[in-house]
Amino acid sequence: MACSGEVQIDLESRADAERAAKSPGIKPEQKVHVETRGVVFNRATGLARTDQPVKFVFPNGTGEAVGIEYHSEEGTVRLLRDVQLSLKPPKITALEKKRRM
C-alpha cells in the first residue's frame, strides 16, 4: 500500500494503548506524533517506510529527519539520516516538587 500525499501517524506504547482502551477519557502521556509523506506500507512484513522529510513531536521535545522506517510488528522506529532533536526537560509535577524539598 502506498500513500504519495501527507501522512500523519500517532505512536504509543502497548501499555499506554491498553490503559487508553480501559479508560477512554485518559490521554496517553508518551504519544509520538509523526508527519511525513510518500509512505509505503508492506502488509507482509509490517514495515512502513519513506525517504521523505519527517517531523515528529514527543512529550519531551521535537525533531526532524530524512526518512523513517516503522516496524509495526516490533513497535520500533528508525530515523534514516540527518536527524535533529530538540529536547526539553520533563515537566515536574507538584508531588515531585514536594519530594525534592
C-alpha atoms as an extended CHARMM CRD file, in Angstrom:
* protein
*
       101  EXT
         1         1  MET       CA              0.0000000000        0.0000000000        0.0000000000  PROA      1               0.0000000000
         2         2  ALA       CA              1.3920000000        3.4450000000       -0.9010000000  PROA      2               0.0000000000
         3         3  CYS       CA              0.3860000000        6.9750000000        0.0590000000  PROA      3               0.0000000000
         4         4  SER       CA              2.0290000000        9.6920000000       -2.0240000000  PROA      4               0.0000000000
         5         5  GLY       CA              0.4260000000       12.5280000000       -0.0490000000  PROA      5               0.0000000000
         6         6  GLU       CA              0.7640000000       13.7750000000        3.5170000000  PROA      6               0.0000000000
         7         7  VAL       CA              0.7980000000       11.1190000000        6.2330000000  PROA      7               0.0000000000
         8         8  GLN       CA              0.2960000000       11.5980000000        9.9750000000  PROA      8               0.0000000000
         9         9  ILE       CA              0.9700000000        8.7780000000       12.4170000000  PROA      9               0.0000000000
        10        10  ASP       CA              0.4750000000        8.6910000000       16.1890000000  PROA      10              0.0000000000
        11        11  LEU       CA              2.5760000000        6.1020000000       18.0130000000  PROA      11              0.0000000000
        12        12  GLU       CA              2.1900000000        4.9450000000       21.5940000000  PROA      12              0.0000000000
        13        13  SER       CA              3.4020000000        2.0610000000       23.7020000000  PROA      13              0.0000000000
        14        14  ARG       CA              1.3300000000       -1.0780000000       24.0920000000  PROA      14              0.0000000000
        15        15  ALA       CA              0.9060000000       -0.2950000000       27.7970000000  PROA      15              0.0000000000
        16        16  ASP       CA             -0.4240000000        3.2080000000       27.0260000000  PROA      16              0.0000000000
        17        17  ALA       CA             -2.7890000000        1.7870000000       24.3870000000  PROA      17              0.0000000000
        18        18  GLU       CA             -4.1480000000       -0.7670000000       26.8620000000  PROA      18              0.0000000000
        19        19  ARG       CA             -4.6570000000        1.9300000000       29.5290000000  PROA      19              0.0000000000
        20        20  ALA       CA             -6.4570000000        4.1470000000       26.9900000000  PROA      20              0.0000000000
        21        21  ALA       CA             -8.7330000000        1.2560000000       25.9800000000  PROA      21              0.0000000000
        22        22  LYS       CA             -9.7230000000        0.7040000000       29.6230000000  PROA      22              0.0000000000
        23        23  SER       CA            -10.1500000000        4.4310000000       30.3730000000  PROA      23              0.0000000000
        24        24  PRO       CA            -11.1220000000        6.2650000000       27.1500000000  PROA      24              0.0000000000
        25        25  GLY       CA            -11.0410000000        9.7030000000       28.8240000000  PROA      25              0.0000000000
        26        26  ILE       CA             -7.3450000000        9.4310000000       29.7430000000  PROA      26              0.0000000000
        27        27  LYS       CA             -4.8200000000       10.6050000000       27.1340000000  PROA      27              0.0000000000
        28        28  PRO       CA             -1.5450000000        8.6770000000       26.7980000000  PROA      28              0.0000000000
        29        29  GLU       CA              1.3900000000       10.7550000000       28.0260000000  PROA      29              0.0000000000
        30        30  GLN       CA              4.0480000000        9.2050000000       25.8200000000  PROA      30              0.0000000000
        31        31  LYS       CA              2.4440000000        9.5300000000       22.3800000000  PROA      31              0.0000000000
        32        32  VAL       CA              4.7310000000       10.4010000000       19.4490000000  PROA      32              0.0000000000
        33        33  HSD       CA              3.1770000000       12.3270000000       16.5310000000  PROA      33              0.0000000000
        34        34  VAL       CA              4.9030000000       11.8700000000       13.1530000000  PROA      34              0.0000000000
        35        35  GLU       CA              4.2910000000       13.8580000000        9.9430000000  PROA      35              0.0000000000
        36        36  THR       CA              5.7450000000       12.9220000000        6.5560000000  PROA      36              0.0000000000
        37        37  ARG       CA              4.6780000000       11.9400000000        3.0320000000  PROA      37              0.0000000000
        38        38  GLY       CA              5.2860000000        9.2470000000        0.4630000000  PROA      38              0.0000000000
        39        39  VAL       CA              4.8490000000        6.2760000000        2.8230000000  PROA      39              0.0000000000
        40        40  VAL       CA              4.8740000000        2.7190000000        1.5210000000  PROA      40              0.0000000000
        41        41  PHE       CA              3.4800000000        0.0150000000        3.8210000000  PROA      41              0.0000000000
        42        42  ASN       CA              4.2760000000       -3.6540000000        3.2320000000  PROA      42              0.0000000000
        43        43  ARG       CA              1.4910000000       -5.7210000000        4.8340000000  PROA      43              0.0000000000
        44        44  ALA       CA              3.5110000000       -8.9400000000        4.6510000000  PROA      44              0.0000000000
        45        45  THR       CA              6.4440000000       -7.5670000000        6.6710000000  PROA      45              0.0000000000
        46        46  GLY       CA              4.6290000000       -4.8510000000        8.6670000000  PROA      46              0.0000000000
        47        47  LEU       CA              7.2030000000       -2.2650000000        7.5000000000  PROA      47              0.0000000000
        48        48  ALA       CA              6.1340000000        1.3220000000        6.7720000000  PROA      48              0.0000000000
        49        49  ARG       CA              8.8760000000        3.3810000000        5.1050000000  PROA      49              0.0000000000
        50        50  THR       CA              9.5660000000        6.7090000000        3.4290000000  PROA      50              0.0000000000
        51        51  ASP       CA             12.6690000000        8.5520000000        2.2640000000  PROA      51              0.0000000000
        52        52  GLN       CA             10.9440000000       11.9490000000        2.5660000000  PROA      52              0.0000000000
        53        53  PRO       CA             11.4540000000       14.6090000000        5.2740000000  PROA      53              0.0000000000
        54        54  VAL       CA              9.9180000000       13.6750000000        8.6350000000  PROA      54              0.0000000000
        55        55  LYS       CA              8.8340000000       15.8760000000       11.5560000000  PROA      55              0.0000000000
        56        56  PHE       CA              7.9090000000       14.4640000000       14.9370000000  PROA      56              0.0000000000
        57        57  VAL       CA              6.7600000000       15.6810000000       18.3290000000  PROA      57              0.0000000000
        58        58  PHE       CA              7.0360000000       13.7530000000       21.5960000000  PROA      58              0.0000000000
        59        59  PRO       CA              6.4210000000       14.7320000000       25.2270000000  PROA      59              0.0000000000
        60        60  ASN       CA              9.9740000000       15.9850000000       25.8660000000  PROA      60              0.0000000000
        61        61  GLY       CA             10.8060000000       17.5300000000       22.5180000000  PROA      61              0.0000000000
        62        62  THR       CA             10.5980000000       17.6990000000       18.7620000000  PROA      62              0.0000000000
        63        63  GLY       CA             12.6890000000       16.5080000000       15.8740000000  PROA      63              0.0000000000
        64        64  GLU       CA             13.2760000000       16.2280000000       12.1710000000  PROA      64              0.0000000000
        65        65  ALA       CA             14.9330000000       13.6630000000        9.9330000000  PROA      65              0.0000000000
        66        66  VAL       CA             15.0400000000       12.4990000000        6.3540000000  PROA      66              0.0000000000
        67        67  GLY       CA             13.4510000000        9.0840000000        6.0050000000  PROA      67              0.0000000000
        68        68  ILE       CA             11.8560000000        6.8050000000        8.5600000000  PROA      68              0.0000000000
        69        69  GLU       CA             11.1360000000        3.1060000000        8.9490000000  PROA      69              0.0000000000
        70        70  TYR       CA              8.4170000000        1.8610000000       11.2960000000  PROA      70              0.0000000000
        71        71  HSD       CA              8.3420000000       -1.8560000000       12.0620000000  PROA      71              0.0000000000
        72        72  SER       CA              4.7600000000       -2.3430000000       13.2470000000  PROA      72              0.0000000000
        73        73  GLU       CA              5.2600000000       -5.9130000000       14.4790000000  PROA      73              0.0000000000
        74        74  GLU       CA              8.1990000000       -4.8700000000       16.6850000000  PROA      74              0.0000000000
        75        75  GLY       CA              6.9180000000       -1.4010000000       17.5450000000  PROA      75              0.0000000000
        76        76  THR       CA             10.2610000000        0.1740000000       16.5690000000  PROA      76              0.0000000000
        77        77  VAL       CA             11.0870000000        3.3270000000       14.6450000000  PROA      77              0.0000000000
        78        78  ARG       CA             14.3470000000        4.0160000000       12.8240000000  PROA      78              0.0000000000
        79        79  LEU       CA             15.2010000000        7.5120000000       11.5840000000  PROA      79              0.0000000000
        80        80  LEU       CA             17.3020000000        7.1080000000        8.4490000000  PROA      80              0.0000000000
        81        81  ARG       CA             19.5060000000       10.2370000000        8.2200000000  PROA      81              0.0000000000
        82        82  ASP       CA             20.0590000000       13.9270000000        9.0160000000  PROA      82              0.0000000000
        83        83  VAL       CA             18.4090000000       13.5460000000       12.4270000000  PROA      83              0.0000000000
        84        84  GLN       CA             17.9640000000       16.6880000000       14.5380000000  PROA      84              0.0000000000
        85        85  LEU       CA             16.4390000000       16.6450000000       18.0240000000  PROA      85              0.0000000000
        86        86  SER       CA             15.3560000000       19.4540000000       20.2940000000  PROA      86              0.0000000000
        87        87  LEU       CA             14.9640000000       18.1470000000       23.8480000000  PROA      87              0.0000000000
        88        88  LYS       CA             13.3740000000       19.8590000000       26.8200000000  PROA      88              0.0000000000
        89        89  PRO       CA             13.4220000000       18.7820000000       30.4570000000  PROA      89              0.0000000000
        90        90  PRO       CA             10.4170000000       16.7660000000       31.6280000000  PROA      90              0.0000000000
        91        91  LYS       CA              7.6620000000       18.6190000000       33.4530000000  PROA      91              0.0000000000
        92        92  ILE       CA              7.9150000000       18.3410000000       37.2200000000  PROA      92              0.0000000000
        93        93  THR       CA              4.6430000000       17.5310000000       38.9420000000  PROA      93              0.0000000000
        94        94  ALA       CA              3.5820000000       19.1440000000       42.2270000000  PROA      94              0.0000000000
        95        95  LEU       CA              4.2270000000       15.8480000000       44.0320000000  PROA      95              0.0000000000
        96        96  GLU       CA              7.7750000000       15.6570000000       42.6560000000  PROA      96              0.0000000000
        97        97  LYS       CA              8.4020000000       19.2690000000       43.7400000000  PROA      97              0.0000000000
        98        98  LYS       CA              7.3190000000       18.4190000000       47.3030000000  PROA      98              0.0000000000
        99        99  ARG       CA              9.5940000000       15.3520000000       47.3650000000  PROA      99              0.0000000000
       100       100  ARG       CA             12.6070000000       17.4550000000       46.3530000000  PROA      100             0.0000000000
       101       101  MET       CA             12.1090000000       19.9470000000       49.1870000000  PROA      101             0.0000000000
